[in-house]
Amino acid sequence: MTTLLYTEEHLSCVNNKSDSQAGFKYAEIMENESLYLRNKEFHYIIFLLDGDISINCNEFRNNILKRNQFILISKTAESHLKTLTPCKVLLFSFSALKTVCEKQAFQSYWKLYPKIQYKFTPLSLRDPLTDFLDLLKKCLTDGIDCTHLHDLKHQELFLLLRAYYEKEELANFFYPIVGKSFDFRSLIMENYLKVHRVDELASLSGMGRTNFDNKFKEEFGISPHQWILKQKAKHVRHSLAEPNCIFSDIMRKYNFNSATHFTRFCKQQFGCTPTELMKQLQE
């Protein structure tokens, strides 16, 4: 097989990708490894080239991702992945759509939104997507990590998805991030855990509160306050389902100012106390 030439030139180039940037990463992971995707700036698509992975993502527990399947984990999701066998993974992280074509495609998926009952279902790899991933894996393992390569492959990936998967499949796959305005939805998803009040979100969007509330309801179907409570409940439920969870850590992470506040929230959202919910989930 051919090998990469002029390796030092690639590594020293100012366009060589840093780990903090969006793009593709290949990894081989041993059995029984736990993985957490904690960077809330990015959505992730996990392409499993070999092996089996168990995934807990928000309310979806113990889903199995199998060889030659791929799944989306959005930046708002709470996720815990565990390898059941030795795995080969190609991970794609992205925060924005690159082209007008991509944005138009997502708007077309949004029209199918009302028909979808989302179940966190993976898609299976099809040719030529398999060939695309094989070539990308070769480039990454040889040491080509140029930001231009990642940008081009980002665009190629979305083109191949549009070309070889039906709109209904993609609308279901991208359901957590599909919207009328991808940019507005992305801004909300990146920042809602960083603020304490809806007014702060409105300020980040550059809108007055009335215009913000109207655009938010058009995009998400409910008020900002209701949506944030719903997301917070997903995060809390996921955290309480994790072994050895600590209430004080959950309270601090999701801005509960007292144990009473935390208990009242759980009773309102789940109809039980945090302790009762934790026992239900972990059993």
Secondary structure as GFF3:
##gff-version 3
##sequence-region A 1 283
A	DSSP	alpha_helix	7	12	.	.	.	ID=ss1
A	DSSP	beta_strand	23	29	.	.	.	ID=ss2
A	DSSP	beta_strand	34	35	.	.	.	ID=ss3
A	DSSP	beta_strand	43	50	.	.	.	ID=ss4
A	DSSP	beta_strand	52	57	.	.	.	ID=ss5
A	DSSP	beta_strand	60	66	.	.	.	ID=ss6
A	DSSP	beta_strand	69	73	.	.	.	ID=ss7
A	DSSP	beta_strand	79	83	.	.	.	ID=ss8
A	DSSP	beta_strand	87	94	.	.	.	ID=ss9
A	DSSP	alpha_helix	100	110	.	.	.	ID=ss10
A	DSSP	three_ten_helix	113	115	.	.	.	ID=ss11
A	DSSP	beta_strand	123	124	.	.	.	ID=ss12
A	DSSP	alpha_helix	129	142	.	.	.	ID=ss13
A	DSSP	alpha_helix	147	164	.	.	.	ID=ss14
A	DSSP	alpha_helix	167	173	.	.	.	ID=ss15
A	DSSP	three_ten_helix	175	177	.	.	.	ID=ss16
A	DSSP	alpha_helix	182	191	.	.	.	ID=ss17
A	DSSP	alpha_helix	198	205	.	.	.	ID=ss18
A	DSSP	alpha_helix	209	220	.	.	.	ID=ss19
A	DSSP	alpha_helix	224	241	.	.	.	ID=ss20
A	DSSP	alpha_helix	247	253	.	.	.	ID=ss21
A	DSSP	alpha_helix	259	270	.	.	.	ID=ss22
A	DSSP	alpha_helix	274	282	.	.	.	ID=ss23
###
